């Protein structure tokens, strides 16, 4: 497959509209997350405190780290927000949570990238899996190149599937890695959004 090239042209009107739509979806998803956490804190605070206390005592930051590796290398695993919820309700340090989870996420995404680049093309089922998501993600990759990874790292566009896709289409790992660094930003925004929801649900 032909390596992906990063586009250099000025964004068209349709591109601006698409980016505006993604931004709106991201804002809406953050608002929904805050609302869900508020509801959980208000109606299920004690059970969540009990669950998070057990998680923190048993696994701590390493649990968040390895959980994120699994979450972002296996798309069907527990979503990242579940681990953020445990960290928030478990009163874990925000900065350390963001660092551990962001690092685990990038490692998980890198594993997905390597699977997409070296394993998926060798198997019929793997090729079919990528083709299934190609209609959704490949247009982003073709249009935005490196910035498609940034969008997936920050927004509701699925990061792990984007990692598989850009790996399969042979984006340079260096570009994928630098785009993935925005996972730290995503973790920070959602951690503190959840924190607001948790505190306000007292």
C-alpha positions as CSV (number, residue, x, y, z in Angstrom):
1,X,0.0,0.0,0.0
2,X,1.1,3.5,-0.7
3,X,2.4,5.5,2.2
4,X,0.2,8.4,3.3
5,X,1.3,11.9,2.6
6,X,0.4,14.9,4.7
7,X,-1.7,17.4,2.7
8,X,-0.5,21.0,2.5
9,X,-3.4,22.7,0.7
10,X,-5.6,25.3,2.4
11,X,-8.7,23.9,4.0
12,X,-11.8,24.0,1.8
13,X,-15.2,25.2,3.0
14,X,-16.3,21.5,3.3
15,X,-13.2,20.8,5.4
16,X,-14.1,23.8,7.7
17,X,-17.6,22.5,8.1
18,X,-16.4,19.0,8.9
19,X,-14.0,20.3,11.5
20,X,-16.8,22.5,13.0
21,X,-19.0,19.4,13.2
22,X,-16.2,17.4,14.9
23,X,-15.7,20.2,17.4
24,X,-19.4,20.4,18.2
25,X,-19.5,16.6,18.7
26,X,-16.5,16.8,21.0
27,X,-18.1,19.6,23.1
28,X,-21.4,17.7,23.2
29,X,-19.6,14.5,24.3
30,X,-17.8,16.4,27.2
31,X,-21.1,17.9,28.3
32,X,-22.7,14.4,28.3
33,X,-19.8,13.0,30.2
34,X,-20.2,15.7,32.9
35,X,-23.9,14.9,33.1
36,X,-23.4,11.2,33.4
37,X,-20.7,11.6,36.1
38,X,-23.0,14.1,37.9
39,X,-25.8,11.5,37.8
40,X,-23.6,8.7,39.0
41,X,-22.2,10.8,41.8
42,X,-25.7,11.8,42.9
43,X,-27.4,8.4,42.7
44,X,-24.6,5.8,43.0
45,X,-21.9,7.6,45.0
46,X,-21.4,4.9,47.7
47,X,-21.1,1.9,45.3
48,X,-18.7,3.9,43.1
49,X,-16.6,4.9,46.1
50,X,-16.4,1.3,47.2
51,X,-15.4,0.1,43.7
52,X,-12.9,2.9,43.2
53,X,-11.4,2.3,46.6
54,X,-10.8,-1.4,45.8
55,X,-9.3,-0.5,42.4
56,X,-6.9,2.1,43.9
57,X,-5.8,-0.3,46.7
58,X,-5.3,-3.2,44.4
59,X,-4.0,-1.6,41.2
60,X,-3.3,2.1,41.7
61,X,-1.6,4.0,38.8
62,X,-0.2,0.8,37.3
63,X,-3.8,-0.4,36.9
64,X,-4.6,2.8,34.9
65,X,-1.5,2.4,32.8
66,X,-2.1,-1.2,31.8
67,X,-5.8,-0.6,31.5
68,X,-5.1,2.1,28.9
69,X,-2.7,-0.1,27.0
70,X,-5.4,-2.7,26.6
71,X,-8.1,-0.1,26.0
72,X,-6.3,1.5,23.1
73,X,-4.8,-1.6,21.5
74,X,-8.0,-3.7,21.7
75,X,-11.0,-1.5,20.7
76,X,-13.5,-3.8,22.2
77,X,-12.0,-3.5,25.7
78,X,-13.1,-1.1,28.5
79,X,-13.3,2.5,27.2
80,X,-10.8,5.0,28.6
81,X,-13.5,7.0,30.4
82,X,-14.2,4.1,32.7
83,X,-10.6,4.3,34.0
84,X,-10.9,8.0,34.3
85,X,-14.1,7.6,36.3
86,X,-12.3,5.2,38.7
87,X,-9.5,7.7,39.1
88,X,-11.8,10.6,39.8
89,X,-14.0,8.8,42.2
90,X,-10.9,7.2,43.8
91,X,-9.5,10.7,44.5
92,X,-6.3,9.9,42.6
93,X,-3.8,12.7,41.8
94,X,-4.9,14.4,38.6
95,X,-1.5,15.1,37.1
96,X,-0.2,11.5,37.8
97,X,-3.4,10.1,36.4
98,X,-3.1,12.1,33.2
99,X,0.6,11.1,32.8
100,X,0.1,7.4,33.5
101,X,-3.1,7.1,31.4
102,X,-1.7,9.2,28.6
103,X,1.5,7.1,28.4
104,X,-0.5,3.9,28.5
105,X,-2.8,5.2,25.8
106,X,0.1,6.0,23.4
107,X,1.7,2.6,24.0
108,X,-1.6,0.9,23.3
109,X,-2.1,3.0,20.2
110,X,1.5,2.2,19.1
111,X,0.7,-1.5,19.5
112,X,-2.5,-1.0,17.3
113,X,-0.4,0.9,14.8
114,X,2.1,-2.0,14.6
115,X,-0.7,-4.6,14.3
116,X,-2.2,-2.5,11.5
117,X,1.1,-2.2,9.7
118,X,2.6,-5.7,10.0
119,X,-0.1,-8.2,11.0
120,X,-3.5,-7.1,9.6
121,X,-2.4,-7.1,5.9
122,X,-1.3,-10.7,6.2
123,X,-4.8,-12.0,7.2
124,X,-8.0,-11.9,5.2
125,X,-10.0,-11.3,8.4
126,X,-7.7,-8.4,9.3
127,X,-8.1,-6.8,5.8
128,X,-11.9,-7.1,6.1
129,X,-11.8,-5.5,9.5
130,X,-9.9,-2.5,8.2
131,X,-12.1,-2.2,5.1
132,X,-15.1,-2.2,7.4
133,X,-13.8,1.0,9.1
134,X,-12.2,2.4,5.9
135,X,-15.3,4.3,4.8
136,X,-15.4,6.1,8.2
137,X,-11.7,6.8,8.9
138,X,-9.8,6.7,5.6
139,X,-11.4,10.0,4.4
140,X,-9.9,11.7,7.5
141,X,-6.5,10.2,6.8
142,X,-6.6,11.2,3.1
143,X,-7.7,14.7,3.9
144,X,-5.8,15.6,7.0
145,X,-2.8,13.2,7.1
146,X,-1.0,13.7,10.4
147,X,-3.8,15.8,11.7
148,X,-6.2,12.9,11.4
149,X,-4.3,11.3,14.3
150,X,-4.5,14.5,16.3
151,X,-8.3,14.6,15.8
152,X,-8.6,10.9,16.8
153,X,-6.4,11.6,19.9
154,X,-8.6,14.5,21.0
155,X,-12.1,13.9,19.8
156,X,-14.8,11.1,19.7
157,X,-13.2,9.7,16.5
158,X,-12.0,6.3,17.6
159,X,-8.2,6.5,18.4
160,X,-7.4,2.8,18.3
161,X,-9.2,2.3,15.0
162,X,-7.3,5.3,13.6
163,X,-4.1,3.7,14.8
164,X,-4.9,0.4,12.9
165,X,-5.9,2.4,9.8
166,X,-2.8,4.6,9.6
167,X,-0.6,1.6,10.4
168,X,-2.2,-0.4,7.6
169,X,-1.7,2.5,5.1
170,X,1.9,3.0,6.3
171,X,1.9,6.5,7.8
172,X,5.3,7.1,9.2
173,X,5.4,6.1,12.9
174,X,7.1,9.4,13.8
175,X,4.0,11.3,12.6
176,X,1.7,8.9,14.3
177,X,3.6,9.2,17.6
178,X,3.6,13.0,17.6
179,X,-0.1,13.1,16.8
180,X,-0.7,10.7,19.6
181,X,0.9,13.0,22.2
182,X,-2.4,14.9,22.1
183,X,-3.8,12.0,24.1
184,X,-2.4,13.7,27.2
185,X,-4.6,16.8,26.4
186,X,-7.6,14.5,25.9
187,X,-7.0,12.8,29.3
188,X,-6.6,16.2,31.0
189,X,-9.8,17.7,29.6
190,X,-11.9,14.6,30.4
191,X,-10.4,14.1,33.8
192,X,-11.2,17.6,35.0
193,X,-14.6,17.5,33.2
194,X,-15.4,14.4,35.2
195,X,-14.0,16.0,38.3
196,X,-16.5,18.8,37.9
197,X,-19.3,16.4,37.5
198,X,-18.2,14.3,40.5
199,X,-17.8,17.3,42.8
200,X,-21.1,18.9,41.8
201,X,-23.0,15.7,42.3
202,X,-22.4,15.7,46.1
